[in-house]
Amino acid sequence: MTFDPEQLARHDLRPLRELLLDAGYRTETLAKHLKLHPEMLLADTARNSLIHGDSLGSSPAAVLGRLFLLCAPVPVPEVRKLSSSLIQALYGYDLVRADAAGRYVTGNVTITEVDDFYYLADRLFENTSGTIGVTISSDVCMPPHASSFELAKAIPGTSPDSAVLDVGCGSGCLSLPLSASAGPVTGIDTSSRAVAFSRANASCNGASARFEHVGWEKFDSLEQYDLILYNSPDERAAFDLVNDGLPRLLRHGGRAQVRLVCDVHAEDRDVQGAVDRMTSVGPEFDVRVLAPDDSLFSLSRDVLAHGGRPARTLLVERHSEWPAYVDSLRSRGVVEVASIILDISRGRR
């Protein structure tokens, strides 16, 4: 990766947001043109880029969508349809580059709009001539995606004195919208790129939040938090935070929302049994399981037992990986895969 988000975070990016708004760059607008639900457009952008990459048109919003959402190159004459101020900002912040021949412009980042917030993040793929090339590395800031939306829908209301901690903050898409209604908002991440992008996104959206490059294990907090959010990468990371982190970080009377993809084994009997098996917090913690409807990260017992494949799934990146994934589940005695959110209260609800 050549793009440096730390340089970007040093700028006042509020003018960029105004320019994007003026250009009409909104996910709902793009999704309506493609006859998709906005969340479905963002849930699997690589697939949508392959299917709809040539269908957005050449309006200013469409040009931005092709550059920063569908991750495709755009001919220079079409980019010139953007306002001169926006073009100047995109080049000035190093958000785009032209090819050596000066024929096409390509984005250096993704820019995703969700509820009038703009989130800059790394590019996970490139659509080159209708071929998707994956560009994920070990230190990457993920754009808002399907798992983010599952957790966002479960976040409870906050009060002006609520202290919020966003663990594994990524682009800041969970914590930044809370900055207007909550008290102090803090995000932490082990990825330096994620922290830099979160700071840039706070600047872009005029939001007040603090972001630190640290994992929760070494996060030396002098206070406890009223709300803790964690969109975990796997179930082990999720329960490590629940069992070892929440007793230290969650205030009495506070709540935590931890999203994970949970493997259910035959001996667990059901999802609740799997959660009980992996949870070791004391009785002052009330752990409840929420299951998002129609999750792209779940696999029912029926489908797994019969070796089928859901029509749409995000459990694997490529179709060719599905047989090996199913074989791995069966070899470990997994009978169900469930995308869940642990809704955890400390003390009385």
C-alpha positions as CSV (number, residue, x, y, z in Angstrom):
1,M,0.0,0.0,0.0
2,T,1.4,3.4,-1.0
3,F,-1.4,5.6,0.3
4,D,-0.6,7.1,3.7
5,P,-3.7,7.7,5.8
6,E,-1.6,9.4,8.5
7,Q,-0.8,12.3,6.1
8,L,-4.5,12.5,5.3
9,A,-5.5,12.7,9.0
10,R,-3.4,15.9,9.4
11,H,-5.8,17.8,7.2
12,D,-9.1,19.5,8.0
13,L,-11.3,17.3,5.8
14,R,-14.7,19.0,6.4
15,P,-14.5,20.7,3.0
16,L,-14.2,17.3,1.3
17,R,-17.4,16.2,2.9
18,E,-19.3,19.3,1.6
19,L,-17.9,18.6,-1.9
20,L,-19.1,15.0,-1.8
21,L,-22.5,16.1,-0.6
22,D,-22.7,18.7,-3.4
23,A,-21.9,16.0,-5.9
24,G,-24.8,13.9,-4.7
25,Y,-22.6,11.1,-3.7
26,R,-24.9,9.0,-1.5
27,T,-25.2,5.2,-1.3
28,E,-29.0,5.4,-1.5
29,T,-28.8,7.3,-4.9
30,L,-26.4,4.7,-6.3
31,A,-28.5,1.8,-5.0
32,K,-31.7,3.2,-6.4
33,H,-30.1,3.5,-9.8
34,L,-29.0,-0.2,-9.6
35,K,-32.4,-1.3,-8.1
36,L,-30.7,-2.6,-5.0
37,H,-31.2,-2.0,-1.3
38,P,-28.4,0.3,0.0
39,E,-27.2,-2.4,2.5
40,M,-27.0,-5.0,-0.3
41,L,-24.9,-2.7,-2.4
42,L,-22.4,-2.2,0.5
43,A,-22.6,-5.8,1.7
44,D,-20.7,-7.3,-1.2
45,T,-19.1,-4.5,-3.2
46,A,-16.8,-6.7,-5.1
47,R,-19.6,-8.8,-6.5
48,N,-21.7,-5.7,-7.2
49,S,-18.7,-4.2,-9.0
50,L,-18.4,-7.2,-11.2
51,I,-22.1,-7.2,-12.0
52,H,-22.9,-3.5,-12.1
53,G,-19.5,-1.9,-12.8
54,D,-20.7,-0.6,-16.2
55,S,-24.3,0.3,-15.1
56,L,-23.9,3.3,-12.9
57,G,-23.6,5.9,-15.7
58,S,-21.4,9.0,-15.7
59,S,-23.2,11.5,-13.5
60,P,-20.9,13.0,-10.8
61,A,-22.3,10.6,-8.2
62,A,-21.8,7.7,-10.5
63,V,-18.2,8.7,-11.3
64,L,-17.5,8.8,-7.5
65,G,-19.2,5.5,-7.0
66,R,-17.1,3.8,-9.7
67,L,-13.9,5.3,-8.3
68,F,-14.4,4.8,-4.6
69,L,-17.1,2.1,-4.1
70,L,-16.9,-0.3,-7.0
71,C,-13.1,0.3,-7.2
72,A,-12.9,0.6,-11.0
73,P,-10.9,3.0,-13.2
74,V,-12.8,5.8,-14.8
75,P,-11.9,7.5,-18.1
76,V,-10.4,11.0,-17.6
77,P,-13.2,12.8,-19.7
78,E,-15.8,11.4,-17.3
79,V,-13.9,12.4,-14.2
80,R,-13.8,16.0,-15.6
81,K,-17.6,16.1,-15.1
82,L,-16.9,16.5,-11.4
83,S,-16.6,20.1,-10.1
84,S,-13.1,21.6,-10.4
85,S,-13.1,22.1,-6.6
86,L,-13.8,18.4,-6.0
87,I,-11.2,17.3,-8.6
88,Q,-8.6,19.6,-7.0
89,A,-9.4,18.1,-3.5
90,L,-9.2,14.5,-4.7
91,Y,-5.8,15.0,-6.2
92,G,-4.7,17.3,-3.4
93,Y,-5.4,14.7,-0.8
94,D,-3.9,12.0,-2.9
95,L,-7.2,10.2,-3.1
96,V,-6.9,9.5,-6.8
97,R,-4.2,8.9,-9.4
98,A,-4.0,9.0,-13.2
99,D,-2.4,6.2,-15.2
100,A,0.8,6.8,-17.1
101,A,-1.0,7.3,-20.4
102,G,-3.3,9.9,-18.8
103,R,-6.4,7.9,-20.0
104,Y,-7.9,6.6,-16.7
105,V,-8.2,7.7,-13.1
106,T,-8.2,5.2,-10.2
107,G,-9.0,5.7,-6.6
108,N,-6.3,5.2,-3.9
109,V,-9.0,4.7,-1.1
110,T,-12.6,3.7,-0.7
111,I,-15.1,6.3,0.3
112,T,-18.4,5.0,1.6
113,E,-21.4,7.1,2.6
114,V,-23.7,5.8,5.4
115,D,-26.4,8.1,6.8
116,D,-24.6,11.3,5.7
117,F,-21.3,10.2,7.2
118,Y,-18.4,9.6,4.8
119,Y,-15.8,6.9,5.7
120,L,-12.5,6.7,3.9
121,A,-10.8,3.3,4.2
122,D,-8.5,0.9,2.3
123,R,-9.4,-0.8,-1.0
124,L,-9.9,-4.5,-0.7
125,F,-10.1,-5.2,-4.4
126,E,-9.6,-3.6,-7.8
127,N,-12.0,-4.1,-10.8
128,T,-9.7,-4.1,-13.8
129,S,-11.4,-4.8,-17.1
130,G,-14.1,-6.9,-15.4
131,T,-11.7,-8.9,-13.4
132,I,-11.6,-8.6,-9.6
133,G,-8.2,-8.6,-8.0
134,V,-8.1,-8.9,-4.2
135,T,-5.7,-6.4,-2.5
136,I,-6.2,-7.3,1.2
137,S,-3.1,-7.2,3.4
138,S,-2.4,-7.9,7.0
139,D,-2.6,-4.3,8.1
140,V,-5.8,-3.0,6.5
141,C,-8.7,-0.7,7.4
142,M,-11.9,-2.3,6.3
143,P,-14.7,-0.1,4.8
144,P,-18.1,-0.3,6.4
145,H,-19.6,-3.7,5.4
146,A,-22.4,-6.2,6.2
147,S,-21.1,-7.1,9.7
148,S,-20.8,-3.4,10.6
149,F,-24.5,-2.9,9.8
150,E,-25.5,-6.0,11.8
151,L,-23.9,-4.5,14.9
152,A,-25.0,-0.9,14.2
153,K,-28.6,-1.9,14.3
154,A,-28.2,-3.4,17.8
155,I,-26.5,-0.4,19.4
156,P,-28.7,1.0,22.2
157,G,-29.4,4.7,22.6
158,T,-26.8,6.8,24.4
159,S,-27.1,9.8,26.7
160,P,-24.8,12.9,26.8
161,D,-22.8,11.5,29.7
162,S,-22.3,8.0,28.2
163,A,-18.7,7.1,27.7
164,V,-18.2,4.9,24.6
165,L,-15.4,2.5,23.8
166,D,-15.2,1.1,20.2
167,V,-12.8,-1.9,20.3
168,G,-11.3,-2.7,16.8
169,C,-12.7,0.6,15.6
170,G,-11.7,0.2,12.0
171,S,-12.9,3.2,10.0
172,G,-14.9,4.5,12.9
173,C,-18.2,3.7,11.3
174,L,-19.7,2.5,14.6
175,S,-18.4,5.1,17.0
176,L,-18.4,8.4,15.0
177,P,-22.2,8.5,14.6
178,L,-22.5,8.3,18.4
179,S,-20.3,11.3,19.0
180,A,-23.2,13.7,18.7
181,S,-25.4,12.0,21.2
182,A,-23.0,10.4,23.6
183,G,-20.3,11.7,26.0
184,P,-16.6,11.0,25.3
185,V,-16.1,8.5,22.4
186,T,-12.9,6.5,22.2
187,G,-11.8,4.0,19.5
188,I,-8.9,1.6,19.7
189,D,-7.4,-0.7,17.1
190,T,-4.3,-2.8,16.6
191,S,-4.0,-1.5,13.0
192,S,-2.2,1.8,12.7
193,R,-3.9,2.3,9.3
194,A,-7.3,1.9,10.9
195,V,-6.5,4.5,13.6
196,A,-5.2,6.9,11.0
197,F,-8.3,6.5,8.8
198,S,-10.6,6.9,11.9
199,R,-8.9,10.2,12.7
200,A,-9.3,11.3,9.1
201,N,-13.0,10.3,9.2
202,A,-13.6,12.2,12.4
203,S,-12.1,15.3,10.7
204,C,-14.1,14.7,7.5
205,N,-17.4,14.4,9.4
206,G,-16.7,17.1,12.0
207,A,-17.0,14.5,14.8
208,S,-15.4,14.6,18.2
209,A,-13.7,11.3,19.1
210,R,-10.3,10.0,20.2
211,F,-8.5,7.1,18.6
212,E,-5.5,5.1,19.8
213,H,-3.3,2.5,18.3
214,V,-3.5,-0.2,20.9
215,G,-5.3,-3.4,21.6
216,W,-7.8,-3.7,24.5
217,E,-5.3,-6.0,26.4
218,K,-2.7,-3.1,26.7
219,F,-5.2,-0.3,26.7
220,D,-4.4,1.5,29.9
221,S,-7.7,3.2,30.6
222,L,-8.2,5.2,33.8
223,E,-12.0,4.9,33.5
224,Q,-14.7,2.4,32.7
225,Y,-17.2,2.7,29.9
226,D,-21.0,2.8,29.7
227,L,-21.1,1.3,26.2
228,I,-18.5,-1.0,24.6
229,L,-18.7,-2.1,21.0
230,Y,-16.7,-4.8,19.3
231,N,-17.2,-6.2,15.8
232,S,-14.9,-9.1,16.4
233,P,-12.9,-10.9,13.7
234,D,-13.6,-14.4,15.2
235,E,-15.2,-16.0,18.2
236,R,-12.0,-16.5,20.1
237,A,-11.3,-12.7,20.0
238,A,-14.8,-12.0,21.0
239,F,-14.8,-14.2,24.1
240,D,-11.4,-13.1,25.1
241,L,-12.8,-9.5,25.4
242,V,-16.0,-10.8,27.1
243,N,-14.2,-12.9,29.7
244,D,-11.0,-10.9,30.3
245,G,-11.7,-7.4,29.0
246,L,-15.2,-6.5,30.2
247,P,-14.6,-7.1,33.9
248,R,-12.0,-4.3,33.7
249,L,-13.5,-2.0,31.1
250,L,-17.3,-2.1,31.5
251,R,-18.8,0.1,34.1
252,H,-21.5,-1.3,36.5
253,G,-24.8,-0.6,34.8
254,G,-23.1,-0.4,31.4
255,R,-23.7,-2.5,28.3
256,A,-21.5,-4.2,25.7
257,Q,-22.4,-5.2,22.2
258,V,-20.1,-7.9,20.8
259,R,-20.7,-9.2,17.3
260,L,-19.2,-12.5,16.2
261,V,-19.7,-15.5,13.9
262,C,-20.2,-18.5,16.2
263,D,-19.5,-22.1,15.4
264,V,-22.2,-24.4,17.1
265,H,-21.0,-27.9,17.8
266,A,-23.3,-30.9,18.2
267,E,-22.7,-31.1,21.9
268,D,-23.7,-27.4,22.3
269,R,-27.3,-28.3,21.2
270,D,-27.9,-24.7,20.1
271,V,-26.4,-21.2,19.8
272,Q,-27.1,-20.5,23.5
273,G,-25.3,-23.6,24.4
274,A,-22.2,-22.6,22.4
275,V,-22.2,-19.1,24.1
276,D,-22.5,-20.7,27.5
277,R,-19.6,-23.0,26.8
278,M,-17.3,-20.1,25.9
279,T,-18.5,-17.6,28.5
280,S,-16.8,-17.5,31.9
281,V,-17.8,-14.0,33.3
282,G,-19.3,-13.7,36.8
283,P,-23.0,-13.6,37.6
284,E,-23.1,-9.8,37.6
285,F,-22.9,-10.0,33.8
286,D,-26.2,-10.7,32.0
287,V,-25.4,-12.2,28.6
288,R,-28.1,-12.4,26.0
289,V,-27.9,-13.5,22.4
290,L,-29.3,-11.5,19.5
291,A,-29.5,-13.1,16.0
292,P,-29.7,-10.7,13.0
293,D,-32.3,-11.7,10.5
294,D,-31.1,-13.2,7.2
295,S,-27.4,-12.8,7.9
296,L,-25.0,-13.4,5.1
297,F,-22.6,-14.8,7.8
298,S,-24.9,-17.6,9.0
299,L,-25.3,-21.2,7.8
300,S,-28.2,-23.3,9.0
301,R,-28.1,-26.9,10.2
302,D,-30.2,-28.0,7.3
303,V,-28.0,-26.4,4.6
304,L,-24.8,-27.7,6.3
305,A,-26.2,-31.2,6.8
306,H,-27.2,-31.5,3.1
307,G,-24.0,-29.9,1.7
308,G,-25.8,-27.1,0.1
309,R,-24.7,-23.5,-0.3
310,P,-26.8,-20.4,0.4
311,A,-27.7,-18.3,-2.6
312,R,-25.7,-15.4,-1.0
313,T,-23.0,-15.8,1.6
314,L,-20.0,-13.9,2.9
315,L,-18.6,-16.8,4.9
316,V,-16.0,-17.3,2.1
317,E,-14.4,-14.8,-0.3
318,R,-14.6,-17.0,-3.4
319,H,-17.1,-19.6,-4.6
320,S,-14.2,-22.1,-5.1
321,E,-13.5,-22.0,-1.4
322,W,-16.9,-23.3,-0.4
323,P,-16.3,-27.1,-0.5
324,A,-13.1,-26.8,1.6
325,Y,-14.9,-24.5,4.1
326,V,-17.7,-27.0,4.6
327,D,-15.2,-29.9,5.0
328,S,-13.4,-27.9,7.6
329,L,-16.7,-27.3,9.6
330,R,-17.6,-31.0,9.5
331,S,-14.1,-32.1,10.5
332,R,-14.5,-30.0,13.6
333,G,-17.9,-31.2,14.5
334,V,-19.6,-27.9,13.6
335,V,-23.4,-28.3,12.9
336,E,-24.4,-24.7,12.5
337,V,-22.7,-21.3,11.9
338,A,-24.5,-18.3,13.4
339,S,-23.9,-14.6,13.2
340,I,-24.8,-13.3,16.6
341,I,-24.5,-10.2,18.8
342,L,-23.9,-10.7,22.5
343,D,-25.9,-8.1,24.4
344,I,-24.2,-7.9,27.7
345,S,-25.2,-5.9,30.8
346,R,-23.3,-5.5,34.0
347,G,-25.6,-5.3,36.9
348,R,-29.4,-4.8,36.6
349,R,-30.9,-3.9,33.2
